[in-house]
Amino acid sequence: MPNEKTLEMNITYEILNICRLFDPRAFAFGTTLVEERDSGFDSRTVARLPRSWLTSPLQYKRAKKVRTTVSGELEYTFDINNNSWNDQHTILYHYLAGGRRNVAFYILPAIFTDGEFYSSLPNLLDRTWLVDVVDIDPWFVGRNRHEIHLFPQLRAARLHSDSIREISLLTLEKFKGLVTEGKIGLPIEEIRRNMKQKPKQGLETASKRPRFLLSIMPGR
């Protein structure tokens, strides 16, 4: 099966092609391992970028398994909040998006096998779904690993833990519309303010250097 980094690189390229319809200078930005070690997610490298530029944190996930349901639909399973300290979702929700919609997203490719990957090129986004981080309650997630079960044929997804909750999916068409309207992301200045927020009760974190990717649109 294709690894997460392969999916991330190729899908990011396709996302950038969409972003460049709105801003031809859009680019992807990620911290290095050294920067993460020294600065954590409140990276000084982000602070060096112009504060007015729009940015959208993207968290890629790779399906850990796929099965065919009794009714014949494919079901892809993804882990979230599965970093070492189980606080990835809180960081995305609270410290990056600041609880704002259309800022931070989970990227869920319905791709499990090499055959699915090769046959989908060069349009991997046609098999990829987005979930707005704020559509998943951080207090429900807490400090536990959860699963998202994606049903591409039904255009549906469910969050599994002690209970099951329906979650909204963002289609490629909707995402393109939001990008071209300039409604994706926040100015870097606001992201930096969010990073410095005091933790709310029940949203305390322990991670110092979680990984994330930023899509940057400089033209604002």
C-alpha positions as CSV (number, residue, x, y, z in Angstrom):
1,M,0.0,0.0,0.0
2,P,1.2,3.6,-0.6
3,N,2.7,5.2,2.6
4,E,1.3,8.4,4.1
5,K,4.2,10.5,2.9
6,T,3.6,9.4,-0.7
7,L,0.0,10.3,-0.5
8,E,0.8,13.6,1.2
9,M,3.2,14.7,-1.4
10,N,1.1,13.8,-4.4
11,I,-2.2,15.1,-3.0
12,T,-0.6,18.3,-1.8
13,Y,0.5,18.9,-5.4
14,E,-3.1,18.6,-6.6
15,I,-4.3,20.9,-3.8
16,L,-1.8,23.5,-4.7
17,N,-3.0,23.4,-8.3
18,I,-6.4,24.4,-6.9
19,C,-5.0,27.0,-4.6
20,R,-3.1,28.6,-7.5
21,L,-6.3,29.2,-9.3
22,F,-6.9,31.8,-6.5
23,D,-3.3,32.7,-5.9
24,P,-0.6,31.7,-8.4
25,R,2.1,31.9,-5.7
26,A,0.5,29.5,-3.3
27,F,2.9,26.9,-1.8
28,A,3.1,24.2,0.8
29,F,5.2,24.7,4.0
30,G,6.3,22.2,6.6
31,T,8.7,22.4,9.5
32,T,11.9,20.3,9.6
33,L,12.7,17.8,12.3
34,V,15.2,20.2,13.8
35,E,12.7,23.0,13.9
36,E,10.1,20.8,15.5
37,R,12.6,19.6,18.1
38,D,13.7,23.1,19.0
39,S,10.5,25.1,18.6
40,G,7.6,22.7,18.7
41,F,4.4,23.5,16.9
42,D,4.8,27.2,17.8
43,S,7.7,27.3,15.3
44,R,9.8,30.4,14.8
45,T,9.8,29.6,11.1
46,V,6.1,30.3,10.9
47,A,6.7,33.7,12.6
48,R,9.2,34.7,9.9
49,L,6.4,34.5,7.2
50,P,4.4,37.7,6.5
51,R,1.6,37.9,9.0
52,S,-1.1,38.8,6.4
53,W,-0.6,35.6,4.3
54,L,-3.4,33.1,4.5
55,T,-2.6,29.6,5.8
56,S,-4.5,26.4,6.2
57,P,-3.2,23.5,8.3
58,L,-3.6,20.1,6.7
59,Q,-3.4,16.8,8.6
60,Y,-3.0,13.8,6.2
61,K,-4.3,10.4,7.2
62,R,-3.7,7.0,5.5
63,A,-6.4,4.3,5.6
64,K,-5.2,1.6,8.0
65,K,-7.7,-0.9,6.6
66,V,-10.6,-1.3,4.1
67,R,-13.4,-3.8,3.9
68,T,-16.6,-4.4,2.0
69,T,-19.8,-4.0,4.1
70,V,-22.6,-6.5,4.0
71,S,-24.5,-4.0,1.8
72,G,-21.6,-3.9,-0.7
73,E,-20.1,-0.5,0.1
74,L,-16.3,0.0,0.7
75,E,-15.5,1.2,4.2
76,Y,-12.1,2.8,4.8
77,T,-10.8,3.2,8.4
78,F,-8.5,6.0,9.5
79,D,-7.0,6.8,13.0
80,I,-7.1,10.3,14.4
81,N,-5.6,11.7,17.6
82,N,-3.1,8.8,17.3
83,N,0.1,10.7,18.0
84,S,2.2,9.8,21.0
85,W,0.3,12.0,23.5
86,N,-3.1,11.6,21.8
87,D,-3.6,15.4,21.6
88,Q,-3.3,16.0,17.9
89,H,-6.9,16.9,17.5
90,T,-6.8,19.5,20.2
91,I,-3.8,21.2,18.7
92,L,-5.5,21.3,15.3
93,Y,-8.8,22.5,16.7
94,H,-7.7,24.9,19.5
95,Y,-4.2,26.0,18.8
96,L,-4.3,26.2,15.0
97,A,-7.9,26.7,13.8
98,G,-8.9,28.5,17.0
99,G,-12.3,26.8,16.7
100,R,-12.9,28.5,13.3
101,R,-14.5,26.7,10.4
102,N,-12.7,26.3,7.0
103,V,-9.2,26.6,8.5
104,A,-7.8,23.2,9.4
105,F,-8.7,19.9,7.7
106,Y,-8.1,16.2,7.9
107,I,-7.3,14.8,4.4
108,L,-8.7,11.3,3.9
109,P,-7.7,9.5,0.7
110,A,-10.0,6.5,-0.1
111,I,-6.8,4.7,-1.3
112,F,-5.5,1.6,0.3
113,T,-3.7,-0.5,-2.3
114,D,-1.0,0.3,-4.9
115,G,-3.6,-0.5,-7.6
116,E,-6.0,2.1,-6.3
117,F,-3.1,4.6,-6.1
118,Y,-1.8,4.0,-9.6
119,S,-5.3,3.9,-11.2
120,S,-6.2,7.2,-9.6
121,L,-3.3,9.2,-10.9
122,P,-3.1,12.1,-11.8
123,N,-6.4,12.8,-10.0
124,L,-6.0,11.5,-6.5
125,L,-8.3,14.2,-5.2
126,D,-11.2,12.4,-6.9
127,R,-10.8,9.7,-4.3
128,T,-10.0,12.1,-1.4
129,W,-12.3,13.6,1.2
130,L,-11.8,16.4,3.6
131,V,-13.2,16.8,7.2
132,D,-13.2,20.2,8.8
133,V,-11.5,19.8,12.2
134,V,-14.1,21.8,13.9
135,D,-16.8,19.3,12.9
136,I,-15.3,16.9,15.5
137,D,-15.9,18.0,19.1
138,P,-12.5,18.1,20.9
139,W,-14.1,17.4,24.3
140,F,-15.6,14.2,22.8
141,V,-12.3,13.2,21.4
142,G,-10.3,14.1,24.5
143,R,-7.0,12.4,24.9
144,N,-8.0,9.1,23.2
145,R,-7.4,7.6,19.8
146,H,-10.5,7.5,17.6
147,E,-11.4,6.0,14.2
148,I,-13.1,7.7,11.2
149,H,-15.0,5.2,9.0
150,L,-15.3,6.6,5.5
151,F,-17.9,5.3,3.0
152,P,-17.0,7.0,-0.3
153,Q,-19.9,5.6,-2.3
154,L,-22.4,6.9,0.3
155,R,-20.5,10.2,0.8
156,A,-20.7,9.6,4.5
157,A,-18.4,9.2,7.5
158,R,-18.7,8.2,11.1
159,L,-16.5,8.8,14.2
160,H,-16.1,5.7,16.3
161,S,-15.2,5.6,19.9
162,D,-17.4,4.4,22.8
163,S,-20.3,5.6,20.7
164,I,-20.7,6.4,16.9
165,R,-21.3,9.9,15.6
166,E,-22.0,11.0,12.0
167,I,-19.5,13.6,10.8
168,S,-19.7,15.9,7.7
169,L,-17.5,15.5,4.7
170,L,-16.3,18.3,2.5
171,T,-16.5,17.4,-1.2
172,L,-13.8,18.4,-3.7
173,E,-16.3,20.7,-5.4
174,K,-17.1,22.5,-2.2
175,F,-13.4,22.9,-1.3
176,K,-12.6,24.4,-4.8
177,G,-15.4,26.9,-4.3
178,L,-14.1,27.9,-0.9
179,V,-10.6,28.3,-2.2
180,T,-11.6,30.4,-5.2
181,E,-13.7,32.6,-2.9
182,G,-10.8,33.1,-0.5
183,K,-12.6,31.5,2.4
184,I,-10.0,28.9,3.3
185,G,-7.5,29.5,6.1
186,L,-6.6,32.3,8.4
187,P,-3.9,35.0,8.3
188,I,-0.6,33.7,9.8
189,E,-0.9,36.4,12.4
190,E,-4.1,34.8,13.7
191,I,-2.6,31.3,13.6
192,R,0.2,32.6,15.8
193,R,-2.2,34.1,18.3
194,N,-4.1,30.8,18.4
195,M,-0.8,29.0,19.1
196,K,-0.3,31.1,22.2
197,Q,-3.8,30.6,23.7
198,K,-4.1,29.3,27.2
199,P,-5.5,25.7,27.2
200,K,-9.2,25.4,28.0
201,Q,-10.3,23.0,30.6
202,G,-10.3,19.5,29.1
203,L,-8.1,20.7,26.2
204,E,-4.7,20.5,27.8
205,T,-1.9,19.1,25.6
206,A,1.4,17.5,26.2
207,S,3.0,17.4,22.7
208,K,5.8,19.8,22.0
209,R,6.4,19.0,18.3
210,P,3.4,17.4,16.4
211,R,3.8,17.3,12.6
212,F,1.5,19.3,10.3
213,L,1.6,20.8,6.9
214,L,0.5,24.3,6.0
215,S,-0.8,25.4,2.6
216,I,0.2,29.1,2.1
217,M,-1.5,31.7,0.0
218,P,0.7,34.9,-0.1
219,G,-1.5,37.1,-2.1
220,R,-3.5,38.7,0.7
